[in-house]
Amino acid sequence: MSRNLKIWCNQNLSDAAIAELKLGLGNHTLDLAEERGNNLTVSGPAAGLASADIAFGQPDPEQVIELGSLLWTELTSAGYTRYDRDDLRAALSQRGAQMTNSSTVYDAPCAEHLLAFMLAQSRQLLQSYADQLGPRSWSTAALRPNTRLLSDQTVLIVGYGAIGKRLNELLKPFNLEIIGLRRTVRGDESVPTYSVDKLERYLPGADHVINILPAHASTDGVFGETQFVLMKTGAVFYNIGRGSTVSQSALDAALRSGRLAAAYLDVTDPEPLPPDHTLWTSPNCFITPHIAGGHGDETISLVRHFLANLARFEAGEKLLDQIV
């Protein structure tokens, strides 16, 4: 495709990322929306999008459906809950338009965040830090028996996709058994992978249960009282998917009962988690404020992903991280 294209963008980019984007667009036109946000921002209709050929950011889903001139949309997020709609897919497919996300921008930071969680728990780092902040009691007798080696443990990754694949690569030196569950099994996964409806079958054998499920009607409350009761005593639960996939009260009860050794959460429901929410004081519940996908040059990574896809788009090649 050789014609000049108009690229509309409502992602809040750093100055360096904007400069790289402009340079990489060549003769194409960039329309930076006046109101820009991050990839968690819910945006409404935008006048500038109506004349665009390509959208880069978080456009209004209704506009994506309605605008027949929109050829391709690249979402600046790994999650795409607002766009996971039959009517949107049908509209794009009917006119031959495409949609991509940025999942491979976020697979490495999210996987490293999970690895940090796992190592922190195995070596009792946060529990030791709590002692440093509090009684300073030099709790060797209490903490040392709770340290673990990761080797020979079982990890259940629920929502096995790009993040799970990268985490599997990071965990290879630790000699773990890794099992994946996902909504749609493709058959080319790097670990034994089964349908997510087999969750209750595999929960009892897992030492580490990692939730990477996206928000969707089919995933709401997947982890509830029944699922936490099925987990082995001493298992650790991690959530970097979406808070809506977990019953917060059931998780709190599992922690307070002692069934779970710990929970590590990067997402909650609601977000931000209110200061008086019970999870803040649940025993061995450790929370980061939805930062798992973050890294200092995040918006530059997003721009480079988009430009790589733009080159593919111009050449008529298959796009990276295509969802429609």
DONU-359038 format. One record per residue: x, y, z of N, C-alpha, C in turn; residue in one letter. Coordinates in steps of 0.05 Angstrom, whole numbers, always signed. Each point is the difference from the previous one (the first is absolute). Layout:
! DONU-359038
R     n_u     n_v     n_w    ca_u    ca_v    ca_w     c_u     c_v     c_w  r
R       X       Y       Z       X       Y       Z       X       Y       Z  A
...
END
This chain:
! DONU-359038
R     n_u     n_v     n_w    ca_u    ca_v    ca_w     c_u     c_v     c_w  r
R     +17     -24      +0     -17     +24      +0     +18     +25      +0  M
R      -2     +16     -21     +18     +23      -3     -13     +27      +6  S
R     -26      +1      +3     -13     +26      +4      +5     +11     +29  R
R      -3     +26      +2      +3     +12     +26     -23      -7     +18  N
R      +6      -9     +24     -20      -8     +19      -1     +19     +24  L
R     -24      +3     +11      -3     +17     +24      -1     -19     +24  K
R     +18      +4     +19      +1     -16     +24      -9     +17     +23  I
R     -22      -8     +13     -10     +14     +23      +9     -14     +25  W
R      +9     +15     +20     +11     -11     +24     -10     +14     +25  C
R     -11     -15     +19      -8     +13     +26     +15     -12     +23  N
R     +23     -13      -5     +17     -10     +21     +18     +22     +11  Q
R      +2      +2     +26     +18     +20     +12     +29     -10      -2  N
R     +14     +11     -19     +28      -8      -6     +20     +19     +11  L
R     +23      -9      +7     +22     +17      +8     +10     +16     -24  S
R     +14     +22      +5     +10     +17     -22     +18     -17     -18  D
R     +17     -17     +12     +18     -17     -16     -16     -19     -17  A
R     -22     -11     +11     -16     -19     -16     -14     +14     -23  A
R     -10     +25      +5     -13     +15     -21     +20      +6     -23  I
R     +24      +7      +8     +21      +6     -20      +6     -25     -17  A
R      +2     -23     +13      +6     -25     -14     -24      -7     -18  E
R     -24      +4      +9     -23      -6     -15      -1     +18     -26  L
R      +4     +25      +3      -1     +19     -22     +21      -8     -21  K
R     +24      -6     +10     +22      -8     -18      -7     -26     -15  L
R     -12     -19     +14      -5     -25     -12     -24      +0     -19  G
R     -17     +20      +2     -23      +1     -18      +6      +9     -28  L
R     +23     +12      -4      +8      +9     -27     -20     +21     -11  G
R     -12      -6     -22     -19     +18     -13     -29      -2     +11  N
R      -4     -18     +18     -27      -3     +11      -5     +23     +19  H
R     -26      +6      +5      -8     +23     +17      -7     -10     +27  T
R     +10     +14     +21      -7      -6     +27     -19     +20     +12  L
R     -22      -9     +11     -20     +16     +13      +0      -8     +30  D
R     +13     +17     +17      +0      -6     +28     -25     +13     +12  L
R     -17     -17     +12     -24     +10     +13      +6     +19     +22  A
R     -18     +20      +4      +4     +20     +21      -1     -14     +27  E
R     -19     -18      +3      -3     -15     +26     +13     -27      -4  E
R     +22      -4     +15     +14     -26      -2      +2     -12     +28  R
R      +1     -27      +1      +2     -13     +26     +18     -24      -3  G
R      +1     -17     +21     +16     -24      -1     -17     -24      -8  N
R     +11     -23      +0     -14     -23     -10     -21     -11     +19  N
R      -4     +13     +23     -22      -8     +18     -22     +21      -1  L
R      +3     +21     -17     -19     +21      -1     -24      -8     -18  T
R     -24      +5      +9     -24      -4     -17      -6     +25     -15  V
R      +2      -1     -26      -4     +24     -17     -27      -1     -14  S
R     -11     +24      -5     -25      +2     -14      +5      +7     -29  G
R     -22      +7     -15      +3      +7     -28     +18     +24      -4  P
R     +15      +0     -22     +19     +22      -6      -5      +9     -29  A
R      -2     +26      -4      -5     +11     -26     +22      -8     -20  A
R     +25      +1      +9     +22      -4     -18      +1     -28     -12  G
R     -11     -19     +15      +1     -28      -9     -16      -5     -25  L
R     -20     +17      -5     -18      -4     -23     +14      +2     -27  A
R     +22     +15      -1     +14      +2     -25     +25     -16      -1  S
R      +4     -18     +19     +25     -15      +2      -2     -26     -16  A
R     +23      -9      -9      +3     -27     -13      +8     -21     +21  D
R     +16      +9     +19     +11     -18     +20      -4     +13     +28  I
R      -7     -16     +20      -2     +10     +27     +21     -14     +17  A
R     +14     +15     +17     +21     -10     +17      -5     +11     +28  F
R      -9     -18     +18      -6      +9     +27     -23     -15     +11  G
R     -20     +14     +10     -24     -12     +12     -25     +15     -11  Q
R      -7      -5     -25     -23     +13     -12     -26     -10     +11  P
R     -21     +16      -3     -27      -8      +9      -9     -24     -17  D
R      -9     -22     +13      -8     -24     -16     -22      +5     -19  P
R     -20     +17      +7     -22      +6     -17      +9     +13     -26  E
R     +20     +18      +3     +11     +14     -24     +15     -20     -17  Q
R     +14     -18     +12     +15     -20     -15     -20     -17     -17  V
R     -23      -5     +11     -21     -15     -15     -11     +17     -22  I
R      -6     +25      +5     -15     +17     -18     +17     +10     -23  E
R     +26      +5      +4     +16     +14     -19     +11     -19     -22  L
R     -14      +0     -23      +8     -19     -21     +27      +6     -12  G
R     +10     +25      +4     +26      +7     -12     +24      -9     +17  S
R      -6      -9     +24     +22      -8     +19     +10     -28      -8  L
R     +25      -1      -9     +11     -25     -12     +12     -18     +21  L
R     +11     +12     +21     +15     -16     +19      +1     +16     +27  W
R      -4     -14     +22      +2     +11     +26     +21     -15     +16  T
R     +19     +14     +11     +20     -13     +18      -5     +11     +29  E
R      -7     -19     +17      -5      +7     +28     +26      +1     +16  L
R      +3     +20     +17     +24      +3     +15      -1     -15     +27  T
R     -12     -24      -1      -3     -16     +24      +1     -29      -8  S
R      +5     -17     +20      -3     -29      -6     -29      -9      +3  A
R     -14     +11     +20     -28      -6      +4     -17     +15     -21  G
R     -22     -12      -7     -18     +13     -19     -29      -6      +6  Y
R      -7      +1     +25     -27      -8      +9     -21     +17     -14  T
R      +4     +26      -2     -21     +17     -12      -5      -6     -29  R
R     +20     -12     -13      -1      -5     -28      -7     -30      -7  Y
R      -2     -16     +21      -5     -28      -3     -30      -5      -4  D
R     -10      +9     -23     -29      +0      -5      -6     -12     -27  R
R     -21     -15      -1      -8     -13     -26      -6     +21     -21  D
R     -14     +22      +8      -8     +19     -20     +24     +15     -11  D
R     +21      +4     +17     +24     +14     -10     +15     -19     -19  L
R      +3     -25      +8     +14     -19     -17     -14      -2     -27  R
R     -27      -2      +1     -15      -3     -25      +4     +25     -18  A
R      -1     +23     +12      +2     +25     -16     +28      +2     -13  A
R     +21      -6     +15     +27      +1     -11      +4     -21     -21  L
R      -9     -24      +5      +3     -22     -19     -15      +6     -26  S
R     -24     +12      +2     -16      +6     -23     +14     +19     -19  Q
R     +14     +20     +11     +13     +20     -17     +30      -6      -4  R
R      +9     -23     +11     +28      -7      -4     +20     +16     +17  G
R     -10     +12     +21     +17     +16     +18     +13     -19     +21  A
R     +21     +10     +13     +15     -16     +19      +3     +13     +27  Q
R      +5     -16     +20      +5     +11     +27     +22     -16     +12  M
R     +19     +14     +13     +22     -13     +14      +2     +11     +28  T
R     +12     -15     +18      +6     +11     +26     +30      +1      +3  N
R     +10      +7     +24     +28      +3      +5     +10     -21     +21  S
R     -10     -24      -2      +6     -20     +20     +30      -6      +2  S
R     +14      +0     -22     +29      -6      +1     +17     +23     +11  T
R     -13     +23      +4     +14     +22     +14      +0      -6     +30  V
R     -20     -14      +9      -4      -4     +29      +7     -28     +10  Y
R      +6     -18     -18      +5     -27     +10     +25      -2     +18  D
R     +22     +14      -8     +24      -2     +16      -3     +14     +28  A
R     -10     +25      +1      -2     +12     +27     -20     -15     +18  P
R     -22      -9     -11     -19     -15     +16     +12     -27     +10  C
R     +14     -13     -17     +13     -26      +8     +21      +5     +21  A
R     +16     +21      -3     +20      +6     +20     -12      +8     +27  E
R     -23     +14      -2     -14      +7     +25      -9     -25     +15  H
R     -11     -19     -15      -8     -26     +12     +24     -15     +11  L
R     +22      +0     -14     +24     -14     +10      +9     +13     +26  L
R      -1     +27      +1      +8     +14     +24     -19      -7     +23  A
R     -26      -2      -5     -18      -9     +20      +7     -27     +11  F
R      +5     -19     -19      +6     -28      +8     +25      -2     +16  M
R     +21     +14      -7     +25      -1     +14      -3     +14     +27  L
R     -15     +22      +1      -4     +14     +26     -13     -18     +20  A
R     -20     -16     -10     -14     -18     +18     +18     -23      +8  Q
R     +14     -12     -19     +17     -23      +6     +22      +7     +20  S
R     +10     +25      -2     +22      +8     +18      -9     +17     +24  R
R     -27      +3      +2     -12     +15     +23     +11     +29      +2  Q
R      +3     +13     -23     +11     +27      +0     -19     +20     +12  L
R     -25      +0      -8     -18     +20     +10      -7      -5     +30  L
R      -1     -25      +8      -5      -6     +28     +24     +10     +17  Q
R     +24      -3     -11     +23     +10     +15      +0     +31      +1  S
R      -9     +12     -22      -1     +30      +0     -21     +10     +19  Y
R     -22     -15      +3     -21      +8     +19     +12      -1     +29  A
R     +17     -19      +5     +13      -1     +26     +19     +24      +4  D
R     +13      +8     -22     +18     +23      +1     -16     +25      +6  Q
R     -23      +3     -12     -16     +24      +5     -14      +0     +27  L
R      -5     -24     +11     -15      -3     +24     +17      -6     +24  G
R      -2     -25     +11     +13      -6     +25     +30      -3      -1  P
R     +12      -5     -24     +29      -4      -2      +9     -23     +19  R
R     -15     -22      -2      +4     -21     +20     +20     -21     -10  S
R     +12      +4     -23     +19     -19     -12     -13     -28      +0  W
R     -20      -3     -18     -19     -23      +1     +11     -24     -15  S
R     +24      -8      +5     +12     -23     -13     -17     -25      +5  T
R      -7      -5     +25     -14     -25      +7     -27      -1     -14  A
R     -13     +23      -3     -27      +0     -12      +1      -1     -31  A
R     +20     +14     -12      +0      +3     -29     +16     -22     -15  L
R     +22      -8     +11     +17     -19     -14     -15     -26      -8  R
R     -16     -12     +17     -14     -24      -8     -20      +4     -23  P
R      -8     +25      -4     -19      +6     -22     +13      +6     -27  N
R     +27      +1      +0     +13      +4     -26      -2     -25     -16  T
R      +1      +3     -26      -4     -23     -19     +19      +3     -23  R
R      +7     -23     -13     +12      +0     -26     -23      -3     -20  L
R      +2     +14     -23     -20      -2     -20      +0     -27     -14  L
R     +23     -13      +0      +3     -25     -15     -20     -21      +9  S
R     -10     -16     -19     -17     -22      +4     -28      +7     +11  D
R      -7     +26      -3     -27      +8      +7     -17      +2     -26  Q
R     -26      +2      +4     -19      +1     -23     -12     +28      -2  T
R      +1     +11     -24     -11     +26      -6     -23      -3     -19  V
R     -23     +11      +7     -23      +0     -17      -5     +28     -10  L
R      +3      +4     -26      -4     +27     -12     -27      +0     -13  I
R     -18     +16     +11     -28      +2     -10      -2     +25     -17  V
R      -4      -5     -26      +0     +22     -19     +27      +0     -15  G
R      +8     -24     -10     +26      -4     -11      +1     +13     -28  Y
R     +15     +22      -3      +4     +13     -25     +28     +10      -2  G
R      +4     +25     -10     +26     +11      -4     +15      +3     +26  A
R     -14      +9     +21     +13      +4     +26      +8     -28     +12  I
R     -18     -19      -1      +6     -26     +10     +23     -13     -15  G
R      +1      +4     -26     +22     -11     -16     +27     +11      +9  K
R      +0     +27      +4     +25     +13      +9      +8      -9     +28  R
R     -20      -3     +18      +5      -9     +27     +12     -28      -1  L
R     -11     -17     -17     +11     -27      -2     +29      +0      -8  N
R      +8     +18     -18     +28      +3      -8     +17      +8     +24  E
R     -10     +19     +16     +15      +9     +23      +3     -21     +22  L
R     -20     -18      +1      +0     -20     +21     +15     -26      -7  L
R     +10      -2     -25     +13     -25      -9     +23      -9     +19  K
R     +17     +18     +10     +22      -9     +16      -9     -12     +27  P
R     -25      +4      +8      -9      -8     +27     -12     -29      +0  F
R      -1     -13     -22     -10     -28      -1     -27      -3     +12  N
R     -19     +16      -9     -28      -1      +9     -17     -15     -19  L
R     -22     -11     +10     -21     -11     -18     -19     +23      -5  E
R      -4      +7     -25     -17     +23      -7     -24     -10     -17  I
R     -24      +7      +8     -24      -7     -14     -15     +25      -7  I
R     -10      +1     -25     -15     +24      -9     -29      -6      -4  G
R     -17     +19      +6     -28      -1      -6      -7     +26     -16  L
R     -17      -3     -20      -8     +24     -15     -28      -5     -12  R
R     -13     +22      -7     -27      -2     -11      -1     -16     -26  R
R     +20      +5     -17      +1     -15     -26     +28     -12      -3  T
R      +1     -26      +1     +26     -13      -3      +7      -2     -29  V
R     +24     +10      -8      +7      +1     -28     +16     -25      -9  R
R     +13     -13     +19     +15     -24      -6     +30      +5      -4  G
R      +8     +26      -1     +28      +5      -5     +13     +12     +26  D
R     -13      -3     +22     +11     +11     +25     +25     -14      +9  E
R     +17     +15     +14     +26     -11      +8      -1     -17     +25  S
R     -23      -3     +13      -4     -17     +23     -26     -16      -4  V
R      -4     -22     +14     -26     -14      -1     -22     +20      +7  P
R     -19      +3     -18     -21     +21      +3     -27     -12      -5  T
R     -19      +8     +17     -27     -11      -1     -20     +22      +2  Y
R     -25      -6      -5     -21     +19      +1      -4     +10     +29  S
R      -7     +26      +2      -3     +12     +27     -22     -13     +15  V
R     -19     -14     -13     -21     -13     +14     +10     -25     +16  D
R     +26      -6      -3     +13     -22     +15     +13     +11     +26  K
R      -6     +25      +7     +13     +14     +22      -1     -17     +26  L
R     -24      -9      +6      -4     -14     +26     +15     -27      +1  E
R      +6     -11     -24     +15     -25      -1     +29      +5      +8  R
R     +11     +23      -9     +29      +4      +4      +7     +17     +25  Y
R     -19     +13     +12      +6     +17     +23     +12     -15     +23  L
R     -10     -24      +7     +10     -13     +25     +29      -8      -1  P
R     +12      -2     -24     +28      -9      -2     +19     +23      -2  G
R      -9     +25      -1     +17     +23      -6     +12     +12     +26  A
R     +26      +5      +0     +12     +16     +21      -2     +30      -5  D
R      +0      +7     -25      -3     +28      -8     -23      +2     -21  H
R     -20     +16      +6     -22      +4     -18      +1     +29     -10  V
R      +5      +2     -26      +5     +27     -12     -23      +7     -18  I
R     -14     +21      +6     -23      +9     -15      +7     +23     -19  N
R      -2      -5     -26      +5     +20     -20     -25      +4     -17  I
R     -23      -9     +10     -25      +2     -16      -8     +29      -5  L
R     -10      +6     -24     -10     +27      -5     -28      +3     +11  P
R      -9     +25      +1     -27      +5      +8     -19      -7     -24  A
R     -20     -15      +6     -19      -9     -20     -24     -12     +14  H
R     -23      +0     -12     -24     -11     +13      +5     -29      +8  A
R     +16     -15     -16      +5     -28      +6     +21      -4     +22  S
R     +14     +21      +8     +21      -3     +20      -7     +13     +27  T
R     -23     +14      +1      -7     +13     +25      -3     -20     +23  D
R     +15      +5     +22      -2     -16     +23      +8     -29      -3  G
R     +18      -5     -19     +10     -28      -5     +12     -11     +26  V
R     +14     +17     +15     +12      -8     +25     -18      +9     +23  F
R     -15     -19     +11     -18      +5     +22      +6     -19     +23  G
R     -19      -2     +18      +3     -17     +24      +7     -29      -8  E
R     -14     -11     -19      +4     -28      -8     +29      -4      -9  T
R     +10     +18     -16     +27      -3     -12     +21      +3     +22  Q
R      -3     +18     +18     +20      +4     +21      +0     -24     +20  F
R     -24     -12      +5      -1     -23     +17     +14     -24     -14  V
R      -1      -1     -26     +13     -22     -15     +31      +1      +1  L
R     +10     +24      +4     +29      +3      -1     +13     -14     +24  M
R     +24     -11      -4     +13     -14     +22      +8     +21     +22  K
R      +0     -10     +24      +9     +17     +22     +29      +8      -4  T
R      +6     +26      +1     +27     +10      -4      +5     +10     -28  G
R     -20      -2     -18      +3     +10     -27      +2     +31      +0  A
R     +11     +11     -21      +2     +29      -3     -16      +8     -24  V
R     -15     +22      +2     -17     +10     -21     +11     +26     -10  F
R      +1      +3     -27     +10     +25     -12     -21     +10     -20  Y
R      -5     +26      -1     -18     +11     -20     +11     +24     -13  N
R      +7      -2     -26      +7     +23     -16     -19      +3     -24  I
R     -22     -16      +1     -20      +2     -22     -18     +23      +4  G
R     -23      -5     +11     -19     +21      +7     -14      -7     +26  R
R      -5     +21     +16     -12      -4     +26     -27     -13      -1  G
R     -15      +5     -22     -28     -10      -2      -1     -31      -3  S
R     +23     -12      -5      +0     -29      -2      +1     -15     +27  T
R      +3     +16     +21      +4     -12     +27     -20     +12     +19  V
R     -12     -17     +17     -17      +9     +22     +19     +10     +22  S
R      +0     +26      +5     +18     +11     +20      -6     -10     +28  Q
R     -25      -4      +6      -8     -10     +26      +9     -29      +4  S
R      -2     -16     -21      +8     -28      +1     +31      -2      +3  A
R     +14     +17     -13     +29      +1      +2      +8      +8     +29  L
R     -13     +20     +10      +6      +9     +27      -5     -23     +20  D
R     -22     -14      -3      -7     -22     +18     +21     -22      -2  A
R     +10      -6     -24     +20     -21      -4     +27      +8     +14  A
R      +6     +25      -1     +24     +10     +13      -3      -1     +31  L
R     -22      +9     +10      -4      +1     +29      -3     -28     +12  R
R     -10     -19     -16      -2     -27     +10     +27     -15      +2  S
R     +20     +11     -15     +26     -13      -1      +2     -20     -22  G
R     -21      -4     -16      +2     -20     -22     +21     +10     -20  R
R      -1     +25      -8     +20     +11     -18     +24     +10     +16  L
R     +24      -6      -9     +24     +11     +13      +3     +29      -5  A
R      -9      +9     -24      +3     +29      -6     -16      +5     -26  A
R      -5     +26      -5     -11      +9     -25     +16     +25      -9  A
R      +6      +1     -25     +14     +22     -12     -17     +12     -22  Y
R      -8     +25      +3     -20     +12     -18     +11     +25     -13  L
R      -3      +2     -26      +5     +25     -14     -26     +13      -9  D
R     -22     -15      +2     -26     +10      -8     -20      -8     +21  V
R     -20     +17      +4     -21      -4     +19     -27      +9     -11  T
R     -21      -5     +15     -26     +10      -7     -13     +11     +25  D
R      -3     +26      +2      +4     +20     -21     +30      +9      +0  P
R      +5     +17     -20     +26     +14      -1      -6     +30      -3  E
R     +15     +17     +15     +19      -8     +22     -15     -14     +22  P
R     +15     -16     +15     -12     -14     +23      -3     +20     +23  L
R     -25      +3     +10      -5     +20     +21     +18      -5     +24  P
R      +9     +22     +14     +18      -4     +22     -10     -17     +23  P
R     -27      -2      +2     -11     -16     +22      -8     -28      -9  D
R      +8      -8     -24      -7     -26     -10     +15     -22     +16  H
R     -14     -22      +4     +11     -21     +17     +25     -13     -11  T
R      +4      +0     -26     +24     -12     -11     +26     +14      +8  L
R      -2     +25      +7     +24     +14      +9     +11     -12     +26  W
R     -17     -12     +16      +9     -12     +25      -2     -30      +1  T
R      -7     -12     -22      +0     -29      -1     +28     -11      +5  S
R      +2     -21     +16     +28     -11      +6     +13     -10     -26  P
R     +25      +9      -3     +17      -9     -23     -13      +7     -27  N
R     -13     +22      -1     -10     +11     -25     +17     +23      -8  C
R     +12      -1     -23     +19     +20      -9     -10     +12     -27  F
R      -2     +26      +0     -14     +14     -22     +18     +20     -14  I
R      +1      -1     -26     +13     +22     -16     -23     +13     -16  T
R      +2     +26      -5     -23     +15     -11      -1      +0     -31  P
R      -5     -24     -11      -3      -3     -29     +24     +11     -16  H
R     +23     -10      +7     +25      +9     -12     +15     -22     -14  I
R     -11     -24      -1     +14     -23     -11     +10      +4     -28  A
R     -16     +13     -17      +8      +4     -28     +18     +25      -4  G
R      +5     +14     +21     +15     +25      -3     +30      -4      -4  G
R     +12     +19     -14     +29      +2      -2      +6     +29     -10  H
R     +23     +10      +7      +6     +28      -4      -4     +10     -28  G
R      +7     -16     -20      -3      +9     -28     -25     -13     -13  D
R     -21      -3     +16     -24     -14      -9     -12     +12     -25  E
R      -2     +27      -1     -13     +11     -24     +17      -1     -24  T
R     +27      +0      +3     +17      -5     -23      -3     -28     -10  I
R      -3     -20     +18      -5     -27      -8     -26      -2     -16  S
R     -21     +14      +9     -25      +0     -14      +3     +12     -28  L
R     +15     +21      -3      +4     +13     -26     +15     -19     -18  V
R     +20     -13     +10     +16     -18     -17     -17     -24      -9  R
R     -17     -10     +18     -18     -22      -8     -19     +10     -22  H
R     -10     +24      +3     -19     +11     -20     +15      +4     -27  F
R     +24     +11      +1     +14      +4     -25      +8     -26     -14  L
R      +6     -20     +16      +6     -26     -12     -25     -11     -14  A
R     -23      +4     +12     -25      -9     -12      -8     +17     -24  N
R      +7     +26      +2      -6     +17     -23     +15      -9     -25  L
R     +25      -8      +4     +16     -10     -23     -13     -25     -11  A
R     -10     -17     +18     -14     -25      -9     -26      +8     -15  R
R     -14     +19     +11     -26      +9     -12      +5     +10     -28  F
R     +21     +16      -3      +6     +12     -27      +8     -23     -20  E
R     +13     -20     +11      +9     -22     -18     -21     -22      -4  A
R     -24      +3     +13     -21     -19      -2      +6     -26     +14  G
R     +17      +1     +21      +8     -23     +15     -18      -4     +25  E
R      +1     -23     +12     -15      -5     +25     +10     +18     +22  K
R     -18     +12     +15      +8     +18     +21      +7     -15     +26  L
R     +17     +12     +16      +7     -12     +26     -23      +4     +19  L
R      -5     -19     +17     -20      +1     +21     -28      +7     -11  D
R      -6     -13     -22     -26      +6     -13     -23     -14     +15  Q
R     -21     +14      +6     -23     -11     +14     -25      +0     -18  I
R      +0     +16     -21     -22      -1     -21     +13      +3     -27  V
END
